[in-house]
């Protein structure tokens, strides 16, 4: 009898994980004409409400008025306006509390730093970080894990138009830090910065925050297509994560955040620039995000 019960539980767990893994794949494979920021919100909100999870959605007007300068700047060039969605799972006796932040660029042309046509079709997958964190919270809720989670998905379409953010524009990230946008194609870090700051403000008792993003081409140059990178400001947090990856079968490699590269992000006209040293570009992107966190943090590129 015990064996049958155990087998049933394992089967149920596998079904939940498979279903949500397929949700991520379906979102990633959906053409960008069918998965704008608004449509992304509509799809995942419906599932979240069916699971009785708390949902908050900020539209483009609220984002602008509340000071979400990163999401606003990246999305302002598109006819499809940006969104920020938060989904919260708060079990009664949670042992830990985490925020998950996922990059949600539903299509990335590069903006006024236009990408080459060859390969641009793959940029429909630039929202895979957002899809991953949303599916993760759905899985946690269905598995009834004793962990409180806020999943944040900043969503925008990075397009070319007469309203697009220009190279050398200065924007203000949520919380007040200013950024000189030297390259509009380094846009993922801008929307993540907004969401990272807000996540920490929203829940001041977080045990940690994890961002998930298809952030840099330099990551693939460094580690290829099979390994992802993890960067962190907390060695213990990073070790726990890497131990978990060994159990799950995910392939991650720890990467440093070299202090000497931080100076390359200095700007004479803002608190920080959105690009720096080309060599070690993946690490520079991590250093940029590090500026917006003050609790244990993991950056998954």
N, C-alpha and C positions, 0 to 999 in steps of 0.2 A: 504493500500500500504506500509506504513511504517513497519507494522508488517511482511509483506512478505519479504521485503528487510532485515530486522533484522534477520529473520529466515534463510535466505539464507547465510548471513554472518556467523552466528553461525555454520551452517552446513559445510561451507567451512573451518572454523577454526578447527572444530572437525575432519574433514577428513584429514587435514594436520597433526594434532597432532597424530591421529591414525596411519597414514602411517609411520610417523617417529618413533613412538613407536614400530611398527612392524619391522622396519629396525633394531633397536637395538636388538630386540629379535632374528631376523634372524641371525645377526652377532654372537650373543652369542651362539646360538644353532648350528652354523656351526662347523663341526669337524675340529680340528686343522690341519689335513692334507690338508684341503681345504681352510684354512684361515691363511696362513703365513703372516708375516708383509708386504710382497710385494703384496699379494693378497688383504689384507685389504686396502692398499693404492689404488690399481687398482679399487676396488669396489666403494669406497667413492669419489675418484677423478672424476670418471665418472659422478656421481650425482652432485658434486660440480660445475663442468664445465657446466653442463646443466642448473644450476641455475645462471650461470655467476658470480660465486664467484672466488676470487683469490686463487690460490693453489701453495704451495711450498713444494717440497719433497727433503729431504736430504738422500742420500744413505750411505752405510757403509763407503765408502772411505772418503766422505765429513765429515761425523760425526767424524771420527777419526782425520782427518787433522784439523778440526775446534775446537777440544777440548771437544767434548761431551763424556766425560769419563764414565758417568753413563750408557748411552744407549749402548756405545761400549762394556763396561765390561760385561753387562748382556747378550748381544747378541753374544758375540764372541765365545761361546761354541756351537753354532748351525750352521748347514749347511744352514739354512734359515736366511739371514742377516737382521740386524735391519734397521729401517727407522724412520724418524721424518717427519710428515706431518703437515703443517699449512694451515688452510682454513680461509680466512678473508671475513667478511661481513661488508661493510663500507657505510651505507646509507648517503645521502647528508647532512641531518640535524640531525645527531645523538645527542641525549641528554646526553648519557652516553657512556662510552667505557670500555669493560671488556675483560679479557682473561679467557678462559676455558681450563683447562689442564686435560687430561684423561689418566689414566694408561692403556697401551696397551700391556700387556703380552699375546701374542696369545696362548702360552701354558707354564705352569710353572711346571717343574719337581722338582724344588727346587735347581737345579744345583748340585754342589758338596755337598750341604746339602740336599741330596735326600729325597723327601717326601715318606711316606708309600704308598704302592700300593693301599691300600683301600681308595677310595675317590679321587685318583689322576685324574680320568676321569673328575671331575668337574673343573679342572684347565683350561679347554678350555674357561671358562667364565672369566678368569683373565684379559680379554681385555674389560670388560663391561664398565669401566670408559671412555675409548677412544670412544667406540660406542655411549655412552650417550652424550658426548660433541659434537661429530660430528653431531648426529641427532638433537641436540639442535640448532646448528647454521643453519642447513637446515630449521628447523621450523621457526627460527627468520627471515630468508631470505624470505621464502614463505609467512609469515604473514606480511612482510614489517615493522617489528618493528623498531622504531627510536633509536636503540641501536647498536653501533659498537661492533663487536665481532671478536676476533681472537681465533679460536679453535685449540689447539695443541694436537697431539696424538703421543707420543713417543712409538714406537712399537718394541718389541723384543721377541724372544723365548728363555726361560731360560732352557738350556739343559746341559746334562752331556757329556763331551768329554775331549780330551787331551788339548784343547784350552780354556776350561772353566775357569772362574775366581776362584781362590783358596781362602779359608779362610786365612786371614792375608795379602792378596794383598792390595796395596794402589793405589787408583785411583784418578784422578783429575776431579772434576765436572766442567761443563762449567762455566766459570767465575773465576776459579782458586782454589776454596776450595778443600782440599784433604780429602779423606774418607778412613778409614781403614775398609775393608770389612771383618768383623768377621763372618758374616753368608751370604752366597750367596743366601739364600732363603728369605732374606730381600731385595729383588731386586726392588720392585715397587718404593720404595722411591728414589732409585738411578736414575731411568729414569725420575721420576717426577722432581727431583732436577734440572737436565739439562734443562728440558722444562720450569720450573718455572723461572729460571734465564734468559733464552733466551726470554721468553714472556715479562718480564719486560724491558729488553734491547730493544726489538723490538719496543715497544710502551711505551714511557716514560710518556704518558699522561693518563694512565689507571686509572679508578676510583676504580678498584679492580681486583683481580685474584681469581679464584675458581678452586680448583683441585678436581677431582672425581675419587675415586679408591676403588677397592676391596683390601684394603691394609693389614689388619691384621685379623687373626683368633680371636684375643683378643676382637675385636669389637663384634663378635657374642656371645662370652662368656659373655660380659658385657650387651648387649642390646637385644640379641636374633636375630631372623631372620626377624622380622617385622619392627624394628626401625633401622634407620641409624644414625650415629653420625655426628655432626658438631663441628669443633674446629675453633677458630679464634683468630687473634691478634687485632681485632677491634670489640668492643661491639656493636656499632651502625650497622655495616655491618651485624653482626650475627643476630641482632634483626630483621632487614629488611628481611633477608632470612627466619627466622622462621615464621614471619608474612605471607610471601609468601607461605610457606609450608601448613599453615592452610587453605589458599584459594584453593590450588591445591589438597589437600588431601594426600600429601606425609607425611610420618611419620619420623621425625628427632628429636633427643634429643641432647641438648647442652652438650658438655663435656669440662672439663678444660684442661689447659696446665700447670701443676704444675711446678713451677720453681725448686723445689727441685729434680725433676727427671732428669733435664738437665745434671747434673754432671755425671750421669751414661753413657752418650754418650761421655765422654771425652776419648781421645786416647793419649797415650804417643808418638805416631809416626805420627799422622795426625791431621788435624784440628778437626775432629769428627769421631766417629765410627758409623757403620750403625745399630748397635743394642745396647741396654742398659739394664736397669732394666727390668726383666721379668714381675714383678707385675705392672700392669698398662701399658702393652705393647702397647695398642692402643694410649695412651697418649704420650708415648715415641716416637712413630712413628710420631705423630703430631709435637712434639718438634723438631725432626730431620728436617722435612720440613720447620718449622718456620725459621730455620737458613738461608734459601735461599729466603726469601721474605722480602721486606722492604716497602710494600704498604698494604692497607687493603686486607685481605686474608681470604678465607674460605677453610677449608679442610673437605671434605665429605668422610667419611669412611663407 
